[in-house]
């Protein structure tokens, strides 16, 4: 019986799980994955995983911890914005330290307004995911 793309993707997911569990090496995974996508029938797909134990992917997914939006905290975009702010403040502060240490702390004009906007967005932002 002919196998579909969905069938091949399911076997590829099973191979990824076996690789994650250490049953097969990355090189062996790549070889088997090539065989999977060249397979045309269910029999060819079965031969790729014949020496491996059964894996229930749904049970593996159920073991993963579920996070709610309140547990996850701020969304990735806001985390990225804070990381960009911290990087810019760090770079400007190092430049200030190397060129004018003890003088006017001009990096505050980078850190202050941008940080204030981010803080307001973080506290009052409604798009948390």
Helices and strands as residue ranges (DSSP letters): H 5-20, H 26-38, H 42-48, H 57-63, H 69-72, H 76-100, H 108-124
